[in-house]
Every structure is written in C-alpha cells, then in structure tokens.
Amino acid sequence: MDSKKTNLVLIGMPASGKSTVGVILAKALGYDFVDTDLVIQNRTGKRLEELMEERGIDGFLKLEEEINADITCSHTVLAPGGSVIYGEKAMRHFQEIATILYLQVPLDMLELRLHNMKERGVALRDGMTLEDLYNERTPLYEKYADIVIEEKNTVLEDMVEAIEKALKEENLL
C-alpha cells in the first residue's frame, strides 16, 4: 500500500454493510476500525437524526464533511456515513490517506434491509425515495471508488474475502 494510504475507506449506501463488514475486515487485517457516524455523534453529543433536525440536511452534510476531512489515522478501516460522498473536501482527504472501496449493493437488496431511514440518520431530502437517493449517489460512489466490491447476497465473510482478494490483486495488501 502507498505509504500515505495506509487506511481503507468503505463507501456505499446506508445498509450496504460498511460498519459490519468494516469491523470484520479490520480484525482480519489487524487494523483499527472507525465508524465516522459515531465520531460525529461523540463530537457533538447528539444522534445523527437530531443533528439533521436541528441543522437541516445541508447543515448536517457540512458538519459531516468537516469532521471526516479532519480524521487522522493509519492502518484503520473507516466506515463513513453514506452521504459522505457529497463532501468534496472529505473525499479528497480520504483519497490522500486511503484506498476507497465502494460496497455496491443492488437497490432491491437495500429495500429489504433498510426499514426506517429517518431513524438510521439517513440524509434524505423531503419527498425523496430510496430509489431517488440510490440514483443520485451511485455516480458519486463510482467516481470516488478505487475498487468496487459487488455484494450479491453474500455472507459477511465472503465480502471480507472479496475485499482482501481485490486488495491483493491491486498489490495493496
């Protein structure tokens, strides 16, 4: 791995498995793990849903961008919120310090997994459906991804193996 890029960042839609896969991947690689949504909650003392209600979506996205752009770590698997891709400053920072992996999940699978988007703290504008969000974000995930990992009803261990295989193929492990 490039000496400056000692981290892995998992991007993808809410419920794509970033945090769950990230923990298992970190254990497998001997890395640390950071869920950046939890960093936001710890720094503000508020849940994501509360922050969105107080600041609105745009205010939340700005806060998310600033906090993610400020993260410093090494040999860490990072799982930011699905909306991090709206923050160009945060994504440029991640491009400098990490290999970015897009966990690509089909829309129908996400619909089965994602029940209450508001409760999960999903940055969803009024009137937007999950399909609208998916269509809006997919090009951004693809833009920033160094590697795309397709998730097709696989168990978590298979996802981790697929990530490790992709990293080895790119000579990043």
N, C-alpha and C positions, 0 to 999 in steps of 0.2 A: 504494500500500500504506500502511496506517496507519503513522505514523512509528515507533511502538513495535513494529510487526510487520514487521520488515524481513527475516525469515527464512521459510523453508519447512521444514516437518517432514513427512517421508514415513512414514506408519504402515501396517502391514499384516502379514500372516502371514510367517513365515520362507519364503524363496524367492519372495516376491512381486516382487522386483526393486528393493527400496528402495535398496540401495547402488549397484547397477549403473545404474539409471535416475537416481539422485541425482547421480552423477558427471557423466553426460551433460547433465543439466538444469543443473547448476552451471556447466558450461562454456558452455552455450547462453545463460545469463543473465549470465555474468560474475561469478558468486557463488563463495564458498568452499564446500568440501564437508567434512562431518564425519560419520564413521561412529561413533556413540557406543559401539558394542560395542568398537571399537578404543581409545576413550578409557578405557573400563573396564579393558581389558587393560593399557594403558600405565600407568594409575594404580596398579594392583595388582601388575603384573609377572606376571600369571597368565592363562592362557586361560580362557574362559568355562566350559568343561567342568570345569576344575579348581576354579574358584570354586564351581560348583554341587555338586561332590563334597564340598568342604570345608565349605561353609556350609549346604547343603541348598537346596531351591528357594526357601523363604521368605527365608532369609538372602541369597541372591543377588538376589531381587527387591527387597529393602530397599536393598541396595548400588546396584543399577541405578537405583532411584528417586532416591536421594540424589545420585548423580553426574549424572544427567540434569537434576535440578532445579537444579543448580549451574552448568550450562553458560551461558556468556555469549558472545554473538557478534552480528554483524549482517551482512546480505547473505550469508547462509550457507544452504545446503541441508543439513539434518540428517537422517540415517538412523539412528534408534534401533532397538534390537532389538525384535522383535515383541511381547515381553512388557512393554514399557514402559507399555502401557495399564493394567496392574494398579496402577501407582504414581500415585495421585491427585495427589500433590504435584508430580511431574514433569510430568504432563499439564496441570495448572493453569499451571505455569511456561511450558510450550510454548504454551498458549492466549494467554498475555500477550505472548510475543515473536515468534509465528509464525502463519502460516496453515498449518493442518494438512490434509494431503491423504492420504486413505486409498486405497492401491492395492489395489483389490478384485480378487482372483483366485479363480476357481471352484475348489472342492475337488479336482475331478478333475485340473485342471492342476497344482495343488500336489503331488498324489500322484506325478505324473510327474517333477516337479523335485526333490522332497525325498527323498533316499535315506537318509542316516544322520543322524537328528535329534540324537542324542546328540553326535556328532562336531561338528555345527554349533553346539552350545551352545544348543539349544532348551530353554526352561524347560518341561519336560513331567513331570507327576507320574506316579508309578508306576501302571501299568495304563491310562493314558490313550492313546487312539489319536489320530492326526492329525485324524480327524473330530470326536472329542470336543473337542479343542483349538480347532478351527475354529468349532464351535458355541458354545463358551464365549467366545471372543474377538470374534467378529463383532459382537455388540451393543455391545461396548466401542469397537471401531473406529468404528462408525457414530455412537456417542454423541459422540466427540471430533472427528470429521471436520468441517472446514469445507466441504470439497469431496471428492466420491467420484469416483475415476477407475476405470472398469471396464476390466479387462485381458482381452481376448478374443483370445488367440493373435496378438497384435500384435508387431511388431518394436519394438525399443527406441526407435528414432527416432519411431515413431508414438505411443508412450507419452509421450515428451517433448513432441511436438506437441499431444497431447490435454491435457496439463497446462498448457502455455502458453496454449492456447485457453481452457481453463476459467478460468485466472487473469485473462485479458483480459476474458472475459465478466463476471467479478465485479469488474472495474476494479481488480485487484490488481497489474497489471503496467503 
